[in-house]
Amino acid sequence: MYQLLDDASRYDVGSDAYSRHENSADAKDVLERAIAACGAPQEVLSDNSLAFNQLRAGTIGSVEIFLASKGTMPISGLPGKPATQGKNERSH
C-alpha cells in the first residue's frame, strides 16, 4: 500500500495497492501519477524503506532520480523516530 498525503491539507494526492512487496518501481509509479495530477511538490517525506529511500543504503535509486527530475527534494524521517510519519500513519 502506498499513500501520498499533502502535509498541510492532508489531501490524498495518490494512493494505490499492489500485490508485490514494497519496491521502487511501484513507489515511482504512484509518485508519477500523483505529480502528473497535482504537480510536483518541493519535498517528499518518506519513511526509510528502500522503495523510497535508497540514499541511506549508499545508492541513488529510481525514485530519487525521478524526484530530482521534477525539482523535488526527497527527505526521510530519522530512523527510530516514527512520529515523523505520524500524520500518514493516522490516516491509515
C-alpha positions, -999 to 999 in steps of 0.1 A, spaced: 0 0 0 13 34 -10 -3 66 3 8 101 -6 -7 129 15 -3 166 12 13 177 45 -7 209 50 -42 198 39 -40 160 44 -54 157 9 -47 122 -5 -28 130 -37 -22 94 -46 -28 60 -31 -26 26 -45 -22 -10 -35 0 -36 -53 2 -73 -48 40 -72 -47 62 -63 -18 71 -27 -15 96 -17 -42 109 13 -61 91 6 -93 57 7 -77 66 37 -55 78 56 -86 45 47 -104 24 62 -76 46 93 -75 45 98 -112 7 96 -113 3 120 -83 27 145 -97 10 144 -131 -24 151 -115 -14 176 -88 20 190 -97 55 185 -82 59 193 -45 91 210 -31 97 179 -9 85 144 -5 88 130 30 90 92 33 99 65 58 133 48 55 122 19 33 143 12 3 113 17 -20 115 54 -15 150 60 1 180 42 -13 203 70 -3 206 56 32 219 24 16 245 44 -3 229 43 -38 207 66 -58 175 48 -68 149 54 -95 126 73 -70 154 98 -61 163 103 -98 126 108 -108 120 133 -79 152 152 -88 140 155 -124 109 172 -111 128 196 -88 116 177 -57 138 170 -27 134 135 -12 136 136 25 130 109 51 123 107 88 151 98 112 155 61 120 137 53 153 116 84 151 82 71 139 63 102 150 77 120 118 53 98 97 25 101 123 1 121 100 3 94 74 1 66 99 -31 81 115 -47 83 81 -43 46 76 
